[in-house]
Structures are given as structure tokens and as C-alpha cells.
Amino acid sequence: MDVDYINPVVAGLEECFNTMLNCKIERTGLGLMENNQALYPVSGIIGISGKGVGTIVLSMTESVALKAASTMLMAELTELDDEVLDAVGEITNIVCGAAKAKLAQYSLSISLPNVISGEHCRLHFPPNSHPILIPFRSAWGNLAIQLGFNFL
């Protein structure tokens, strides 16, 4: 997978957290995924289609989900409820929308976000996509991008 496809997703995540959520995030690595499990218990998932197909997953700890949702909604949220999961879906949509704009030459469409929660959730990526993992840390906790693309 080429960095030209990865960097717009990373930039979208950094822009969203730094600008919209006022939370600095720091990338802590990059590697191939060892299994097809969500890294953390709360994950927003978006499918990509067009001149490429793929899946982008924004996976985060419960503490990141709660703080991000609280910041977005300007309310103190303390439990992983529908409001928090909706906020995670919206954050995923913002990140993927920013990436899509930077990859306009591929005429991509993005699906509506889905959000899953729970330990060891299994993710599905396009065949032969060799999904990668990009972990981040923040003052709120850990999060990661998990993605797999096949470009035509």
C-alpha cells in the first residue's frame, strides 16, 4: 500500500482531533495488521469504493470515545451509550471525508459509518489488501487507524 493513500487518512485524523476536538494526537508506529481484529473496543468503520475499494477503521479506547463525544456535544458523557457511538461515527465520517477530498483523483465514494463496540471485534477488508495499523496516543488515551485498500 502506497503512502499516497495512507497519508490523507492520517492527515484527516490529525486535522479532526487537533482542530475540531482540540486534542493533540501523536503517531506511535506503522505496520501490517497481525489479525483482523479491531485494536480497541470502540471502532467507526467506513467502506470506500470507486477507482479503489477498501475499508477504513478508526479504533479507540472507551476513554477517547467518551472525551471526544463530550467535546463534540459539549456535555459530560460518562457511559458508552448511543450518543457516544453516534459521535464516533461522525468523527469517522469527518476523517474519511477529509481523506476522500485529498484523493479526489480516484473518484472515491464513502459509505455511511458503522460503529461497533466490544472486545476483539473482527474486521473485514478487501481480499489481498494487506491491511495496515497506524497507532496514535493522546492525553485521552490510545486510538488507531486500521485500513486496507486495493486501487484499480
C-alpha positions as CSV (number, residue, x, y, z in Angstrom):
1,M,0.0,0.0,0.0
2,D,1.3,3.4,-1.1
3,V,1.8,6.3,1.4
4,D,-0.1,8.4,-1.1
5,Y,-3.2,6.6,0.0
6,I,-2.3,6.4,3.7
7,N,-1.2,10.0,4.4
8,P,-4.6,11.6,3.5
9,V,-6.3,9.4,6.2
10,V,-3.6,10.2,8.8
11,A,-3.9,13.9,7.9
12,G,-7.7,13.8,8.2
13,L,-7.4,12.2,11.7
14,E,-4.9,14.7,12.8
15,E,-6.9,17.7,11.5
16,C,-10.1,16.4,13.1
17,F,-8.5,15.8,16.5
18,N,-6.4,18.9,16.6
19,T,-8.9,21.4,15.1
20,M,-12.3,20.1,16.0
21,L,-11.6,18.3,19.2
22,N,-8.7,20.4,20.5
23,C,-6.8,17.2,21.3
24,K,-3.2,16.7,20.1
25,I,-2.5,13.1,18.8
26,E,0.9,11.6,18.2
27,R,1.5,8.7,15.8
28,T,3.4,5.9,17.6
29,G,4.0,3.4,14.8
30,L,3.1,1.9,11.5
31,G,2.9,-1.8,10.5
32,L,0.9,-4.6,8.9
33,M,-2.1,-5.8,10.9
34,E,-1.3,-9.2,12.6
35,N,-5.0,-10.2,12.6
36,N,-8.3,-8.8,11.5
37,Q,-9.5,-7.6,14.9
38,A,-10.3,-4.1,15.9
39,L,-7.4,-2.9,18.1
40,Y,-9.6,-1.1,20.6
41,P,-13.2,-1.6,21.9
42,V,-14.9,1.2,20.0
43,S,-14.5,1.4,16.2
44,G,-16.0,3.5,13.4
45,I,-15.9,1.8,10.1
46,I,-16.3,3.2,6.6
47,G,-16.2,1.4,3.2
48,I,-14.5,3.0,0.2
49,S,-15.5,2.4,-3.5
50,G,-14.6,4.0,-6.8
51,K,-11.2,3.6,-8.5
52,G,-10.3,1.8,-5.4
53,V,-12.1,-0.3,-2.8
54,G,-11.3,-0.6,0.9
55,T,-12.2,-0.2,4.5
56,I,-11.1,2.5,6.9
57,V,-11.5,1.8,10.6
58,L,-11.0,4.4,13.4
59,S,-10.5,2.3,16.5
60,M,-10.2,3.9,20.0
61,T,-10.3,3.2,23.7
62,E,-13.5,3.9,25.6
63,S,-11.8,6.9,27.3
64,V,-11.1,8.5,23.9
65,A,-14.6,7.8,22.7
66,L,-16.1,9.4,25.8
67,K,-13.8,12.5,25.8
68,A,-14.3,13.1,22.0
69,A,-18.1,12.8,22.3
70,S,-18.1,15.0,25.3
71,T,-16.1,17.6,23.5
72,M,-18.3,17.4,20.3
73,L,-21.6,17.6,22.2
74,M,-20.4,20.0,24.9
75,A,-21.7,17.7,27.7
76,E,-20.0,15.4,30.2
77,L,-20.7,11.9,28.9
78,T,-19.6,9.1,31.2
79,E,-21.0,5.9,29.6
80,L,-20.7,4.3,26.2
81,D,-24.3,5.0,25.0
82,D,-25.9,5.7,21.7
83,E,-24.8,9.4,21.8
84,V,-21.2,8.4,22.2
85,L,-21.4,5.8,19.4
86,D,-23.1,8.3,17.1
87,A,-20.3,10.8,17.8
88,V,-17.7,8.2,17.0
89,G,-19.5,7.6,13.7
90,E,-19.5,11.3,12.9
91,I,-15.8,11.6,13.7
92,T,-15.1,8.6,11.4
93,N,-17.1,10.3,8.7
94,I,-15.2,13.6,9.1
95,V,-11.8,11.8,8.9
96,C,-12.8,9.7,5.9
97,G,-14.4,12.7,4.1
98,A,-11.2,14.7,4.5
99,A,-9.2,11.8,3.1
100,K,-11.6,11.4,0.2
101,A,-11.2,15.1,-0.7
102,K,-7.4,14.6,-0.8
103,L,-7.8,11.5,-3.0
104,A,-10.2,13.2,-5.5
105,Q,-8.3,11.8,-8.5
106,Y,-9.6,8.3,-7.6
107,S,-13.3,9.3,-7.7
108,L,-14.0,7.7,-4.4
109,S,-17.3,7.3,-2.6
110,I,-17.6,6.6,1.1
111,S,-20.3,4.6,2.8
112,L,-22.2,5.7,5.9
113,P,-20.2,5.0,9.0
114,N,-20.9,1.9,11.1
115,V,-19.8,1.7,14.7
116,I,-19.0,-1.4,16.6
117,S,-18.1,-1.8,20.3
118,G,-16.8,-4.7,22.3
119,E,-13.5,-6.6,22.7
120,H,-11.9,-8.5,19.8
121,C,-14.4,-7.4,17.1
122,R,-13.5,-8.9,13.8
123,L,-12.9,-6.6,10.8
124,H,-13.3,-7.4,7.1
125,F,-11.0,-5.9,4.5
126,P,-10.9,-6.5,0.7
127,P,-9.1,-9.6,-0.3
128,N,-5.4,-9.1,-1.0
129,S,-5.4,-5.6,0.6
130,H,-2.7,-6.3,3.3
131,P,-4.3,-4.1,6.0
132,I,-2.1,-1.8,8.0
133,L,-2.2,-0.4,11.5
134,I,-1.3,3.1,12.5
135,P,-1.5,3.6,16.3
136,F,-1.7,7.0,18.0
137,R,-1.7,8.2,21.5
138,S,-3.3,11.3,23.1
139,A,-3.9,12.7,26.5
140,W,-7.3,11.0,26.4
141,G,-5.9,7.5,25.6
142,N,-5.0,5.4,22.6
143,L,-6.5,5.2,19.1
144,A,-5.6,3.8,15.8
145,I,-6.3,3.8,12.1
146,Q,-6.7,0.3,10.6
147,L,-7.1,0.3,6.8
148,G,-6.9,-1.8,3.7
149,F,-7.2,-0.6,0.1
150,N,-7.0,-2.1,-3.3
151,F,-6.7,0.6,-6.0
152,L,-7.5,-0.2,-9.6
